[in-house]
């Protein structure tokens, strides 16, 4: 995938490991250090601080996060909003697996009994709101 200049859109695909780092950054209030991210996600995944720093570096290269010096350390902040990322990934999923048809995704989930009664009620409410 080529680089894109549009704001809120990832220029390159983010791996699952990088996504875990992004989630930690989105959840963090304000800028975060590598140590903050390590404490948030690294220990739970048995990653070393060096691994977290490598993933942060890759995300900087992909223009998904910004970095700025703060004394002897660097602070990181997301350049991609969580909602923008989720929207793009959702669209890719629907395009890849369901021929671009969101209705096919919902039908698949319903047929595989992956939707609860509450999920169905929420979908119905969303559809009503969209029709107005």
Order of alpha helices (4+ residues) and beta strands (2+ residues): alpha-beta-alpha-alpha-beta-beta-alpha-alpha-alpha
